[in-house]
């Protein structure tokens, strides 16, 4: 393909060199004449393993393969000579933490002005990291205003977030875990995909905002992992434990620890282990005078998420509420620190009429800790529980689904007329929901 890349900083420079090496004809565009000249000579403006060797292969008379890279300060020349443009300009922080999109705006305006006189369909691909909605509210309006054309009919727009780490960016470019392409039209998405036939990784097509949010989710999780490991390390240090041994064993668990498990948005956590052990661990940290802001924030964050569910029900306008699932997860009758029990407590305290169904919670069999827990937390549980799911549905103005029990999966088939507030994300392959359905965080 014929590709122009706007912004020859870290992402733009690596993308330009690697795409040219794979056979694409690339034109790099930047306002910095020194950087343009440097790249034209096959020299890298950044310190990055393998990059300068690749630049020497693809620039000037050194180009050995079908691809090549040349650089220019002339945006019009680049747009006219290419079919797709990658926008790779910086998005730094403002002093208040907000994102500075001045470079993005100016680049989109520049590309738009060049598109004004181009008759062929051109696809603009954002590689810069921007918050969800930025492409729709900033990039597309600037392109349309400057070009006098309409996105979708005259030109296309997509976002292709990069996942390049400094010092290993060339390796990351060729070995991604996934390639994400966000576009609101099929043609633009397919055009971007033509850049990467050489990659042996899943290629995911999605919408613009999802693609934008994926990059932020990844970076936030990376930062969280670093800080989590450091806090565990600090606690270990205070307790005379080798933190590297602890984390080495921790990372051996690929079933729960380093896996997709627990990374599905849903309701608050509960049960007999997680809340109790977090309290004990943060208490140990305090004993050792170790401040653990992340670990100490987990339980308050969990409470806040529970509060979101309470708030939604309180503002639903419905007073007769059916709770489907009382235990903290399906397949168990354990009610200890179940967020559904806490939700029930809150609603009872507000005067709501509750009906509760959970096939695993059988009052006649409850003994020991569970029996004591029910008597302490919800003394009127015997009057609220029902063994008839359909009766609970019929008696309720609102159904709150608390866990993913198979008994509740049929609520989305269109036959249930009672509004559903889903805290568990009931299985739905097509991700289409009835009009009377609402999810907690989706």
N, C-alpha and C positions, 0 to 999 in steps of 0.2 A: 504494500500500500504506500501511498504518498502522504506523509505525515508532517505536520508542522507542530513544533512544541514551543509554547510561549512561557518564558521563564526558565533560565538555565542555571538555577540554583541546584540544591542537592537532588531533589526529585526529578527535575527537568533534565539535568545533565545525565544522570544514570539512565533514565528512561530513553533519552535520545540515543545514547551510545549502545545500549542493549538492543533496542528495536532495530537500529541500523545494522547491527551485527547479525540479526536474524533475517536480513534480506529486505527490510523496508527502506524506502528512500525518505530520509528525514531532513527537515530544515529546522534548525534551532533558532529561535528569535529571542533577543534580549535587548534592552535599552543600553546596557553596559557594553560599550565598544571594546574595552579591554578584555572582558570575558569572551566576547564573540571572537576576537582575534586569537585569544589563547586556545580556544577550542578548535578553531580552524587549523591551528598548527599541531593538533593532536595532543595538546597538553591539558591536564585536568585542573580546574580551578579549585578543586576540593581534594582532601586526602581521603582516598578510598581504595581499598585493596582491589586490584585487577582493572580498575577503571581506566587508568592511563594507557595500559596495554591495549584495551579495546578501542579507545579513541584513536590510537595510532593505526589500528587496523581499518577504521571506517572513514577517516577524514582524508581530504586532499587526494594526492596520487597514490596514497598507501592503501586505498580501499581494495581488499582482496576478493570479496564476495559480491553478490548481487546488490547488497545494501550499501548505503553510503550516508554520511552525515556532513552537511555544510551549515554554516551559521550566517546570520544576517541581522541587521537592525531594521530592515524594511519589512514591516508586517504585511503590506499589500502584496508584495512579491511572494511572500510565504503562503498566504491564503490562496492566491490565484494558482499557485503551482501544486496545491495539495487538496486532498479530499476530506481530511479529518484533522482537527487541531486539538492538541492537549494543552489545557490551561494549568500551568504548574507554578503559579506565583505564590509568594508567601502570604500567610494569614496570621500575623502576630497578635499578641494580646494588647488591649488598651490598658491603661493604668487601673481601671476598675474591674479588670478581668474579662470584659466583653471582647468579642472578636473584632479585629480591625480588618475590614474588607475593602479598604481603599485600593489596594493593588488589584484585587479581583474586579472591582468596578471599572477601573481604568483599562484593564486588559480586555474585559468584555466589551467596553465601548470601542476600543481599538479594533477588535475582531469584527464587531458589528459594522463599523464604518467600512471595513474591507469587504464585508459580505454584500454591501449595498450594490456594488458593481459586478457581483459574481452571479452568473445565471445557474450554474450547477449546484445541486444539493450538497450542502456541506454540514458535517457533524462536528459540534464543539463538545469536547469531553473534559470535564472538570476532574483534575487530580488533586487539587488543593483541598486541604481539610477544612470543612465548613459545617456549621451546625445545621441540623435538619430544617429544611425550608429555605435555605440560603440560595440554592439553585433556582427555585421557583420565584423567590421574592427579589433577588438581586441579579443573578446572571441572566436569566431569560428576559426580564424587563429591559436591562441595559442593552442586550443584543437586539431586541426588537426595536427599541427607540432609536438606536444608532443606525440600524440597517434599513428601517422602514419596512421590514419583512415580518412574517409570522412564523413562530416556532411550530414545527409539525408539518407545515405545508411547504415552506421555503427553505428551512434549515432544521437540523436536529440538535438536540442537547441530551447529554448523558453524563453520568458521574461514574468514575472508575477509581475508587479509593486505593491509595497505595499503602502497603504494609512493609516498608523498607526501614531497616534499622541501620543507623550509622555504623560504619566499620564492616558491616556484612551486607550492604545493600545490593551488590551485584549478585551475590549468592541468593539473597532473598528474592530478587527479581526473577531469577530462573527457577526457584523452588518455592513458590507460594503454597500455603496450605489451601487457599481458595482464591479464585478471581471473582470479584464482585462487580457487576455492571448494573447500574441503576438507570432506567430510562422509562419514560411514559409512552413511548411509541416503539413498536417492534423493530422498525427499520434501523433506528439509531442504535439499539442494543445489538443487533446482528452486525452492524458495521464495526462497532468497537470490538466485538468478539474476533473479527478477522485479524486483529493485531496479535493474537496470542495462540495460533495453532500449534506452536511448539511447546506449550506448557502442559505438563502432566499433572493436572490438578483440577478439582471440580470447578466448573464455571457456573456461577449463579446469576440468573437474570432476576431483577427485582425492580421496585419502583424507586424514584429519586430519593425520597425521604428515608426509606429503609436503608439504602446504600450509604447515605450520609451518616445515619445513626450507628451503623455497624462499626465504622472507624472509631467513633468516640467510645463505644462500648468496649472495643478491644483495648484502646489506650487506657481507659479508666481501670479496666481489669488488670492490665499489666502493672499500673501504679499501685493498685490495691495489693497485688501479690508481693511486690517488693516491700511495701510497708508492713504487710502481715508477717512476712518472714523476719523482718527486722524486729518487730515487736516480740515475736516468739523467741528470737535470739536474745533480746534484752532480758526476758523473763528467765531464759536458760542461764544466761550469764549470772544473774542474781542468785540462781539456785545451784550454781556449780555444775551445770550440765553442758555438755558439748552440743551446741545448737546445730552444727553441721551433721552430726550423727542423727539427731532427731529428724531434721528435714530430709536427710537421705532416706530414712525409713519411710517418712511421710510420703515422699514422692514415688515410692514403690507401689502405692495404692492407685492403680489406674481405673479402678471400678467406681470409686466414689470421689477421692481427692482430686485427681487430675483427670477429669472426665466431664461429659455434659450433665452428669447427675447433679441435682440441686440448682441447675441454671435455667430452669423454666419458670418464668414469672407466674406467681399464684398467690396463695394466701400466706399469712404469717406462719412461722414454724412453731412447734410445740413439742410435747412429749416428755418423757422422763429423763432424757439425756442432755439435749442441746442447751436448754435454759439453765439447768442446774450446773452443768460443767463450765459454761461461760462465766457464771457467777463465781465459781470456785477459782477459775483461772485468773480472773481480774482481781480477786481477793489476794491471791498469791502474789500478783504483781505489786499490789499496794503494800503488802508486807515487806517486799524487797525494795520499796521506794522507786518502783519502775512505773512510769507513766505510759499507758497504752490507750491512746485515743481511739484507734480503730476497734480494738477488741471491746473497749468500754462503750463504744457507740452502737454495738450490734443489737443488744437487747432494747435500748431506746428506739432504734430504727425499726425493730420488729413491732414494738408497741405502736409506733406511728402508722405502720402499715395496717395493723388491726384497726386503728382509729379511722382509716380511710373507709373501711367496710362499714363501721358503725355510722359514720357520717352519711354515707350513701343511703343506708336504710332509713335513717332518721329523716332524710330529705326526699324520700320516695313518695310520701303521702299515703303509704299503706300502713295499716295498724295490725292486721292479722298476718303474721309471718310464719311460714313453715321453714324450719331448718332441716336440711337434708344432709345428714352426717353430723355426728357429734364428736366422734373421736378425731384425733389430730391427723389421721390418714386412714385410707381404706384398708380393710383386712385386719383390723385390730379393734379391741374394745377398750384400749387404754385411753383414759380421759385426763390423765395428769398433764396439767398445763396446756391442755388443748385450747387453741385460740377460738374454737367454736363455743366452748364453754364460756369463755370470757365475753364473746359476742352475745351469747344468750343472757348472761348476767347484765350486761349493759342495756339490752332491750327490755328485760323484765323490770329493771330499775326505772325505765322510762314509761312503763305502763303498757307495753305492747302485749298483744295476745300471741302466745307462741304455741306451735305444734312442732314436735321434733320426731324425726324418723331416723333410726340407725339400726339396721338389722343385727349388727354385731354387739350392740349394747342391750343385753337382756337383763332386766332388773331382777328376775328371779335367780339368776346365776351370779350376779355381782357380789363379790366378797372382798374382804381385805381392803387394800389400798384404794381400789376403784370405788367400793361402797362408801368408804370414809370420805373420799374426795367428792362424790356426788352429794352426800349429806352436808358437807361443809360449803361447797360452792353453789349448788342449786338445790336447796332443800325441797322445792316443789317439783322435782324432776319426774316423780311418778305420775303426776297429773299432766305433765307436758309431753311425755313420750307416747308414741303410738306405734303399733306393729303393722299398721296398714298404710303403705305409701300412698295409695290412691286417695285414701280418706284425708291424709295430710294435704295433698294437692287440692282436693275439693274444698277443704275448709280454709284455705289460705288466699290472701290477696296478693302475696308476694312469696316466691320460693327462693331461699338462699341456699345454694349448693356449696357445701363445705369441704367435700373431698370427692375424689374421682371414682367412687364406687360404681361398678357396672350397672347397678339398679337405676342410676340417674342418667345414663347415656341417651335414653329415648326422649329426654325433654326437648331435644333440638330437632325432632322429626316433624315439627309443625302441628302436631295434634294437641300439645299442651297449650291451653289458652291463658293460664296463669303466668304473669310476668316472672322471669327468671333472672336472679342476680347471681352470677357464677363467680365463685372465689377460687375454683380449681382448674378452670379451662377444660371443660368437657371435650372429649375427642370430636373433632370435626375436620375431616380431611380437606374439604373445600373452603374452610374458613369463611363460610357464609352463615349468618345467624338470623333467626326470626326477629321480627320487629319488636317483640316483647322481651328481648334478651339484652342483658348488659353484663359486661365482664368487669372485673375489679381493676385490672391494669392492662387491658387490651381492647 
